[in-house]
Structure formats: structure tokens, C-alpha cells
């Protein structure tokens, strides 16, 4: 759980840039009632009641103080007996369990590990329990930072620490810093606000008192340009004013969100979704490593885009529950969930699909002789991913869990590669209009994959395989008459010298315009002895030393007990494609990979298909704003698009962009529109006050300053 003590990594985008004279300046608004940070957490000790037993008081005030919502806390305090409190606590953790229904709960385990670490590492300077400190609060809420830099004993600087985070929640920016400092060179390390504290609070020399410009230079002289930039903004992609040393309120919105993350609308919406799921199904038993096989293969679609096609399949017909629906009809109710993790094991997105089917007696008889599975695809760009699968049978409230690591290779700039091989039992043509919607379709043919026990074959059978070959985009006509050599080597790994080789050729003119070629082979198993086998596929171009490889493992048994498959498909995938869901998910993958330009491209495509996608719009605002594309930001947000789900930081960035292009009146109108549908916010009100002050409307400026000042406090939030 520990964080590495490393310097701030210069490769993270700084977004430093010049700002106009219209920039919201701290001294100007400070005179209008600026005091301190925004909302305080709801977790105060005063209202828990003296009658609450000590262990429950400790649970609500200390153990879950930073992760419990206000509504949950109020509900807990209304309980009057121990049984109800125990039931509440059990359900509290169930809702947050990444694997609902499992006997273990990794979320709860990590949470208590964070508390233990915070108590061990923080608080000694001020004699406090570590969980009560600002550093402890952030550590417990967000976990260990990706990077931690310490600045102790620097000339003219107060002791401070800078933590860098890569966010896993849309409620926070993708990347941000949190700076802590000792205000008097002793005592606890406290939150630093670029707007409310400013660089002069970090400097010990009296020569820069109340002079932010000189203080900023002193910070740069002692700790470097990047630390000086962070002292003006905790958000790497926010342009900063290094000449005037002014700061916006965006960092304060960030700090406020961290301090009250449990009550952020997006965080609460996710909890509500998980709570509704638990309410509809009272329990789900997770069967770890039992009864679920997985195959995941990267393939390209007709546009040349990489995807990961997958199938999860039960191992026995009796593993699925069939309900009697009456009148000779029967039904099943299944759910497939895939969680996609990227770098640093960070969750990128979740794909959840529910499938319910009703059928007659004839289909029931077929089901009793087949194993049930679910097929789907994920819009993954090249990269390394961990896929977490959960196939749930809701009729018996049981979930089958499995994980698989997948590498989606990049399309080669030269040469060729084979991303994977699909062993299959059946193949059939599909409607060309649906070829990009249906899983495991290559060249217009739908393949039914073999996996698990279905790869137990008899000596009289054949092994059928299909695969794609990826190459750089080229005109297929240029390949006319050229061939590729393909070798299929079949052997037993434990028995050297038993290899059987089949050679073939494929014409390169079969490549499509995106650089993909589909090929297949039927390999006879006649005469093979029982045992474990591996098929190695080798691809070579005559005259070239470059080769591509792929393998498939299978078993030969005298009497295989494998059964045919019956796979479910998602009937709503067409609606997802129409709404731009795959584009949005692909953009999230690129964001996790650090490929900002590619992410922005796919966020734009997602927004083009679904203009109501507020999260895609917010991501684009961050992208354009970080590059000082203020006109682009303004174009994304006409007033009609402001909703109750628009993040507060996004509102401030849009307003500042309007202000930067000379549309201060529109910036004020935008914030006033937002305040009609958003809860009152100190940063929004105070920014609005500054705009009206510059517009010459002193009465409005004073009113918004008064309202904004009433929402802030000089004292730090404590649980």
C-alpha cells in the first residue's frame, strides 16, 4: 500500500501557458469574502448521538467516515437496535463489493488496509490519529498516489509533499496533484489551495509576504518550474499564469470533490445502480474458478478497428436454470458482465448485458444436451488489458467468475502478424448489415468457437480453425500473384519428434482494403494417439526472414465427453452502436493508455452519435481547455446543453473559455443557468461575482459574493 517517494514526473502534461488580463485574480475576489475551501464533509461527530454504542460510533465516525454518503449515514443513525445496525453494515459492504455475492470483499479489505497505513504513517507531527489528517483523508479516499514527492529542508520553503494521482472515477480529473504543507513549519501537513493560499504561503522569507509574483519566483528558485506551476494549479492541463501568479478556483473544486467524494452525484449514481441491483436480487453466490471457460481473441472489423471478441461458456447443461413459464413455455435469465482493466490495474469501463429468453419444449430438449454460453465483443484499441468476467444465472442467483489477460496487438507498420486463432465447430454466413455487430464474424462468416472441454477431440475428428492475418494497409491489387507460406505443425509437447506438418499457401490479393486477411484450415486428427497436443501456425512471406506465429492447444481422447454449445448473443448491440457506446468506451481506453489525441477523436465521435453524452462532452472540454482551445470549448456548450449532470469543474472551464474569448456576459449567463439546476457552490458563485464585477454590475457582484462566502469555511473539514 505504500507510495514511492519519487520526484514529480516531468512527463505528465503541465499545460502551462499564458493567460489574458481577464483571468480571475485571487486578490480581486478575495476582497469579496474569500475564506477557504468549498463544502465540508457530512461526517461530523456532533450529531451521532450519545446513545450509539461505542463500536457503531467508531464505525460510522471513523472507519467509514470518508466513504459513507450523507443519506446512508442519516439512515444508520436512525436505527435503534443492534440487529438492524449489523444488517446495515453488511449491506453497506455488499453494495461496494466489486464482485457482488462473493464471500470475500476486496473493497472492504483494501479500505481497512488504507486506514491502517494512514494511522501508521501520518499524524505524528501534530499528535493526531493518522486517519484524521488531510494526508490520511486523501490516502483513505483515493488510495496510494502514483507518485509522491517530498520537499523537506528546502531553502525558503515550508515542508511540503506533492502527490500525483491518475483518477479512476469520472468525478475527478484524469490526472491531478494534491499538495500538503506545514503552515508554521511544524504540526500537521494541511491541504494547499492555489487560490486561497497561494505561493506566498509556501515561502518562509518575509521579503515575499503578500506578493504572489515574488513568492512564485522563490518557489521556482528553490524547487523548480514544475513545483512553481503546481503551486498555481493542481490540475496538470489547466493553463496557468506564471507572470501574474494568479489562480482560478478549479483546484478548489477538485479539493472539495475529494473531501466530499462519497456525496458527488456521479459516485452516488453508481451506488444507486449497485443498490438497485441488490434490491432486485437479494443474493448472488459467486463460484470462483468453477464451471466457466473463456476465449478472448483480438479481431479487426470491416473498418480495420481492433476489437476483442470473447465467449464465456458454462461446462455442464445443468449449470443453467430453466424456469417453467406455463403453457408449455420455459425461460432463462442470464447476465454477462465484463470489467475492463488497463494500466496499473485501473478500471476503464464495464460492459453489462442481460439476456432473457422464452422457448418451447423442443428448444428445452436441445438445451438439455448443450452447454450455455454468451458471446460479445469489446472495442479495445491496441494495448494490454485484464478482463474480469462474471456470468450470472439470476434464476438460481449464482455467478460464475473468471479472469483473462489479453494483449491487443498494434497493426504492424511492416510485415504481418496473427493476433489469435479461433477453433470452431460451425460456420455460417451472416447478413452483411450485421457483420460488424455479431461476435466472431470474419469475412462475413460467423464462427462458433470451441473452448474448454469442447477441445477434447477424438482421433476420427478434425480440428477446424479460422484466423485473421494483419498487415499494413495497401491496395490488394498490388499483391496480385503474390503468395504467403503457411505451415501447420501438429505435435505433442511432451513427445519430441512426434510433429506432423501440413504446408499451404494463401494469395495475398485476399487482403481487404484495411489490411486484414481471413484464412482457415481443417486439420485431420486421424491416427493420433490420446494425449495433449499443440497446433503451431507459422506464416512466412517467400524471400523474407520475418515470420508470424500462433498456437492452439487441444486434447485427443478415445471417448471425448464434450457437448455442443448454445451461445446467447446481445440483441441490443445495434442500439449501443447507434448511441456511440463503443466509441465512448474506445476513447476511455485511449485515455488510460495516455493517448490524448486519439481519446479526443473518439470522444468527438461518441458525442456526434449521442449529443446527450455529458461525460464525453466533459472529457472534450478538458482536452481542448488544456490546449487553450477556448473557442472549441465554447462551441461544445451552448446554454441549452447545461444539465444537472454537468460537472462543476467543466462549468468553470467553459465559463473561463467564454471569458477568454471576450464573452464575459455569456460566461455569467452560463453560470447563472447552471445555478438554477445545480446545488449552490462557492466556486461558481464567487466566479460569477467576479464576472459581474468586471461587467460593472456591482449589486449583483456583491450578492453573489455574499452567497459564495456563506458556503466556505476557514476551518478544515474533520470527521
N, C-alpha and C positions, 0 to 999 in steps of 0.2 A: 504493500500500500504506500510505500514511501515515494517521495518525489525526488528526482535528481537535481542536485544543486549545480545547474549549468547556466552560463551566461545567456542573455536573451539572444535568440537565434535571429540573425540578420536576414535570413531568407524569407521570414514571414513578411507579407506586404505591409509597408508602412503607410502608404497613401499620403505622404507628406506633400503639401502643396501650398501655394499662395492663396490668400483669402482676400475678399474685397473689403472695402471700408464699411460695408453694410453688415459685416459679421456681428452676431450678437455678442456684445462685450460684457465680461463679468462685472467690471466696476459700475457700468451704467445701470444694470439691473440690480446689482447688489444694493444700490441706494433705494430700491423699491421693495424692500422686505426680503432679501435673500437670507436664508438662515442655514439650512442644511439639507440632508437627503430627503427623498420623497417619502413614500408610505412606510410605515413601520409594520413589523410582523404582528399578526394577531395573537401570537403566543406569549401572553403576559401572565405572570403568576397571580395577579391580584384577584382574578375572577374564578379561580378554580374551586374555591370553597374549602372551608376548614374541615368539612365532614368527609372529604375524599380520602380514602385510606392511603397511607404513605406510598405503597408500591404503585398504585394507579396514578397518584400525583406525580411521582417520578417519571412514569411512562409518558404522560401527556405533556409535562412541563420540560422534561429533559431529553428523554430517549427519542421522541418523535417530534420535538418542538419545531424543527425546520422543515418537516415533510408532511405534517398534517394540515389539512385545509381548515379554514375557519368554520365551515359548516360541519365538518367531521368533529372538530373539537367541541363545538357547541352541543352536538348530539351526544358526544361521550359524557360531557358534564351533566347532562340531564338524566343519565342513567342512575338508578337508585340501588341496584343490588349487584353482587359480585358476579353472578352467572351472566347477566347481560353485559357486564363490562368485559368478561373473558370472551364472550361470543363476539363482541365488537372488535376486540383486539385481533382475534383470529381472522375475522373477515377483512380487517384493515390490511393485514399482510397478504391475504389471499388475492385481493384486488390488485396488489402491486407485484405479485409473483410473475416473473417473465414467462413461466411455464405453469399456467393455472391448472390446478388439480394435482400437481406433483407433490410428493411428500417433502421434498426439500424446497427451499426458497432462497435462491442466490441473492435476491434483492435484500432480504432481511439480514442474511449473513454478512453481506458487504457493508450494509448500513452500520451494524454494530462494530464491525472492524474499523470503520471510519471514526466512530465515536471513541473507541479505544486508542486509536492513533492520535486523535486530536487531544485527548486528555494526557497522553504521554509526552507529546511534543510541544504543545502550546500552553500559554498561560502562566508559565513560571515567572516571567518578567514582572507581572502585576499581581502574582499570588492568586490568580483565578483558576477555576477549573477550565481545562482547555476547550471544552465544547462551548463555553460561554463567550470565548473570544471571537473577534472578527475573523481571524485566520481559521479557527475551529469551525466557525459557521460556514465559511466557504468550502472548507475541506469536506465537511459532512454533507453539504448540499450538492456539491459538484464532483467530489472525489479528488484524487491527486491531480495536480496540474501536469500538463505535458512537459512544461519546463518551469524551473524555479530558479530565480537569480537573487542572490543576496548582496546587499551593499552595506557592509558594516565597516566603520572606521575610515570612510572616505572623507577627504578634506572638505570642510564647509557643508557637508551633507548630514542630515539626520539618518540614523539607521533605518533601512527600508528593505522590503522584499518585493519582487515583481513576479507574479505567477501568470503563466500563459496557458490559455485553455483553447481547445478545439471543441466547439459546442456539439452536443448530441441532441439538443432539443430546439425546435423552431422558435421557442420563446426567447432565445438568446441569439446574439450574432454568431456567425460561423466561427469566428476567431475573436478573442478579446484578451485583455490583460486585467488583472486585479493588483493594485499597488497598496501595500500596507507600510505604515511608517510610525515611528515613535515620536510623538508630538513634542516631548520635552527631553528627548534622548534617553528617557527611562520609561518604565512602565510597559503597558501592553502595546502591541502593534495594532494600529487602527486603520480603517478604510481611508483611502485618499480619494478625494474628489477633485478632478482637474478644474472644475468650475467654481466650487465653493471653497476649496483650499488654495489651489494654485501653486505654482513653482516656489513662491516665496516661503510657503510653509515647510518646504523640504530643505531649505537652506538655513544654516546656523549663523552666518555672518550678519551683523547688524547693518552692513552697508547696502543691503538689498531689501530692507523692510518696506513693505507696501509698494515694491517696484517689481512687477512681474517680469518685465523685459530683462532687467539685470539679473533677477533670480534665475530665469531660464538660461541665461548665459552661464551663470555659476554652476547650474546643474550639468550643462553640456561640458564645461571645462573639467568637472570632477568625474563624471560618469559616462560621457559620450553623447553623441547626437541622438541615438535611438532612445535612450532614457529621457533625454530632454523632450523628445516627441511624445513619449508616453505620459509625461507629466502634463501634457496639454490634452491628450485624448487616450482613453483606454481601448479604443476601437481602432485596429490597425488600418482599416480602409477609409477612415474619416480624414478628409483634408484638414490640416492644422495651420495655424498662423504662427510661424516661427519668428516673424518680425515683430508683430504686435503682442504676442504671447497671450492671445485671447482664446477662450474655450467655449464650446457650446454646452448645452445641457444633455447631450446624448449619452455621455458617460454616466450621468446621474440616473438616467432611465435604466441603463444597464445595471448599476449598483442596486437600484430599487427593485428591479426584477429578480436579482439574485437573492436579495434579502426576503423577498416575499414570493419566491418561485412557486411554492405549493398552491398559491391562490391566483396564479396567472391564468387567464381564460383558456389558453391552449393546454396547459397542464391539467386544469380541471376538466376540460372536454375529454381528454384522454382517460382520466379516471372515470368519468361518467360512462364512457364507452365500455370500459372494462367492468364497471359495476353492473351495467345493463346485461352484459354477457353472463355474469354470475347469477343475476336475478332470473334470467330465462332458463338457466341450467344450474341447479343447486350444487352440483359437484361434478368433477371430471377426474377420473383416475388416469394418471399418466403412466403408461407402460414403457419404461426405459429399455431400449435395446431389444424389445420383444416384438416380433411379428411385422416388421416394416422394412422393406427393401427400397433402395433409392438408386436411380440412374439420373445423372445430370450431364448433358453434352452441349458444348457451345456449337451453335449453328448460325449461319447468316441468312437473312430473309431476302426477298426479291429486290430490295433496295441496297443490299450489301451491309446492312446493320447487324452487328453481333447481338446474339441473344443466348440465353441459357435455357434449353428445353429440359424439362425434368418429368419424371414419373415416380410417384411413391405408390407402393403396392403392398397389400397385406399378403400373408403367407398361406392362409387357410380360408376356405369358403366360410367356415363357421365364425371367423373373426368379425364379420359384419352382421348387424342385427336387422332383421326384416320384421316389420310390423304388419299385422292384419288390418287392412283399411276397410274391410267389409265388402260384400257383393263381389267376392272373388278377386279383389284387388289387394295389392301389397305395396309397402312403401319403405324407403330408406331415407335417412337424414345424415349427411356427412358434411364435414368442413375441412378444407385444406388451408393450412397457414404456413407461410414461408417467411422467416425473418432473414433479411439480407444484411450481413455484417461486412464491413470493409477494413480499412487500415485501423490499427490499434484496437481491433475488435469493436469498432464503433457501429452501432445500428444505423443503417442507411434508410431502409424502408421496410414495411411489412405488407405482404400480399395475403389477403384473406378471401376465400371463396367458399360459399355454401352451396351445396348441391342436394336437392331433394327430388326423388323420383318415385312415381307410382306406376305399377305394372301389373300384368295379369299372371295367371298360373303358369303359362308356357315360359315366360321370362323367369319366373321363380325357379322352375326346374333347371334352366340354364345356369342361373346364379349358384345353385347348389353344387355345381360341378366346376365353378370358376373362382379365381381369386380376384377380389375387387381392388382397383387402383384409381389413382387420379393423375391426369396429365395436365401440364401447364407450361408456361414459359415466362421468363423474366427478362426485361430489357436491359441487360448488363453490357456496358462497354468494356473494352479490354482492361483487365485487372485481376487481382486475386480476391476471392470472396469466401466467406464461410456462410453456408446455408443451413438454417435451422428449420427442420420440417416437423410439423405436427398434423397428423391425420386423425380427426375426431369422429367417432360414431356417437351422435348425440342420443340415439335411442337407448344405448346402454351406458352413456356418459363415460366413455373410455377414449383416451387419446394415445396414439402410437407415435413415438418420438424417435427421430434420427437426425444426424448432422452429416454434412459433407463439405469438404473444401473443394473449390472449383477455381481453376485458372482459365480465364477467357483470354486467349492469345490475341495479340495485335496482328492485323493483316500485314503480311510481310511486304517490305518495300522492294525486295528482290527474292527470288526463289519461291518455294512453296511450303505449305505445312498442312498437316491433317489434325484438326482440332479434337477429334474423337471419333469413335466408331459406334454405330448403333446396331447391335444384333437384333434381329426382328423375326416375328412369327408370321405376320401378314402384311400385305401392302395393297393399297387401293388408291385410285385416282380421286382427287377432291375437286370441288368446284373452284375454278381459278380465282373467283372473287373472295374465297375464304382461305386461300393457301397461306396467307400471312397471319391468319388468326388461329389456325389449328396447330397444336404441338406436333413435333416430329414430322413435319412436311418438308420434303426436299424435292425440288424439281417437279412440283405438283403432285407428288405421291405421298400418301400418309402411311407411315410405318408404325406398326405396333411393336414396341420394344420388348425384348426378352431381358429378364434380370432375376437375380436370386436363384431359386430352385428351378426356374424355367431354363436356366443354362445347364441343367443336368440333362444331357442328351444320350441317346442310345447309339450304338455303332451303325445302325441302319438309317439314321437320320442324316440331315445336312445342316450345317451352320450357315445361316443367311446373314449377311452383313451389308450395311449401307453406310456411306460416309461422304463428307464433303472434302474437297481439296481447295485451299485458299491460296490465291496468288494475287500479285498486283493487278490493278485494273488495266485492261488492254482490249483492243479490238480483236474479238475472236477470229476474224478473218485473217489476221496476221499469223495465226497459228496453223493455217491450213496445211495439212500433210505432216505436221509435227506430232510426235508420239511421246508418251510417258511410259516408263517401265514400272510395272507393279509386281512385287514379289510377296506371296503369302507363304510364310513359313510356319508350319504346324508341328508342335513338339511338346514333350513333357519336360518341364523344368528340372525334375529330379532324375531324368534319364537322358544324359548327353548322347548324341548320336542317333536319337530317335526322330529327328526332324524330317518332315515331309514338306517339300517345297512345290508350289504352283506358281508359274510365271504368266504374266498377262501384259497387255498394253492397252492404253486408252488414248484416244485422239485429243490433242489439246484444243482443237476447234470446238470442243464441247463446253469450254469455259463460257459462262454468260458474261454480260457486259459489266457486272460488278466484280468479276474475278473469282467466281465460285464454280466448281465443277462437282457434280454428283456422280458417284460411281458405286458399284456394289458387286458382290460375289457370292456364289453358292459353293460352299466348301463341303465336299463329301467326307463323311466320317467312317466310311466303310472300312472294316478290317482293323479299326483302332481298339486297343485293349482298354479296359476300365482304368480310370485314373484322372489326374488333374492335367489339363492341357492349357497351352497359351498359343494364340494365333498372333504372330507378329507381321504387321503390314509395313512394307518398305516401298517408298516411292522415289524414283530417280529419273532425272532427265538425261537422255543419252549425251555423252560428252561433257557432263558436269559432275563435279565431285560432291555437290550438295545433295543430301537425301532427307526425306521426311519419314517419320515413324509413328506408329500407333499400335496398341496391343488390345487383345480381348482374352480374358480368362474364362474357361468353362470346364465342365466335367463330363466324362463319358462313363455311363453306368449301364450295366446289363439290363436293369429294370428301373429306369427313372420314374419317380413318382410325381413329376411336375404336372401342374394343371394349367389350362389355358387362362387367359386374363380377360377381365371385363373392366375396362377403364372408363371412368367418368370424365367428362370434359366440361369446361366452363362455358355456359351458354350466354354469359353477359360480357364476354371479352370484346365483342364488337362495340358495345356501348362504352367500354373503357377506352377503346381506341378512338372513338368519336369524341370523347371528352378530353383526350390528350393525357390520360393517366400514364401510358408508357413513356411519353416524352418527359413528363414531370419526374418519374422515377429514374429515367436515364440521366436527367440533369442532376438529381441528388447524388447519383454515383460519381459523376464527373466532379461534383463539388467535393466529395470525400476524397477523390484522387488528387485534388488540388489543381484541376484543370479548369480555371475560372472562365476562360473564353468559351470553351465547349459547354460548360454548365449554362452560361448565359444564353447560348444559342438554343439549347433545348428548353430552357425556361420560357424563352420567347415563343417557341413552337407550341408549348403546352398552353400558354396564355392565349395564343391565337385560336386554339380549339375551344378553350373554355375561359372566356373573359372574367368569369367569377372566381377563378382560382387565385385567392388572395395571397396564398403563400408563395406562389410562383411570382406574382407581381412584387411582393416584398423582397424576394431574392434579387430580382432585377433592379429594384431601387438600390439595394446595397451595391450591386455590381457597378451601375452607372455612377452612383454617388462617389464611390471610391476612386473613380477615374475622372471625377469632376465633370461628368457628363450631365450638367444640371438641366439642360434643355430636354435631354432624353428622360430624365426623371420626371420633369414636369408633364411631359406628354403621356406618361403612364397613369397619371392620376388627375383626370378631370373630377370636379367635385362630386359628380354622380356616382363615382366608384368608391367613395369613402363608406366603409361599413363598420359595424361594431366589432368585426374581427380584424380590422387593420391594426397591426402592431403600433404601439406608441412611438417606438424609435423610427418606424417607417414614416409616420405622420410628421415627425420633426425633420426628417431628411427631405421629405417632399416640400415642406414649408420653407426650409432653408434654401432648397434649389430654386423655388419660385422667387425668394428674396434675392438670391444671387443673380438672377436674370432680370432684376428690376421690377418684379411683380410682387412688391411687398403687400399691396392691398389684397391680392389673390391669396397670398400666404396667410394673411389674417383671416380671410373668409374661410379658407380650408380648415384652419384650426377651430374656428367658431362652429363650423359644420360638424367637425369631429366631436366637439364637446357636447353636442346635442344627443349623441348616441354612445358616447364613451363616458365612463366614470370620471369625475373631476380629477385632474392630475396637476401636481405642482409644476413640473417642467412645461407642460402645454400651456398652462395659464400664464406663467411668467414669460415664456417666449412670446405669447400673444400680447402681453403687456408691453414688451419691448418693441414689437411691430407697431402698435398703436401710438407709442410714444414718438416713434420716428415719423409716423403719419400725421402727427400734430393733434391727435385726439387724446388730450391729457386726461379727460374724465374717464374714458374707457381704460386707458393705461393704468390709472390709479386703482380702478375697480378690479381689474384682472390681477394686478399686483397684490391687492389685499386678499383676494380669494386664493391666489397661489401661495402667499405667505402663510395662510392658515393651514396649509396641508403639509408644511415641512416642520422639522424639529431640530434643535441643536443637539439633542441627546442621542447617543447611539441606541439602536434598537437592541433590546436584550430580551431573551425569552423569560 
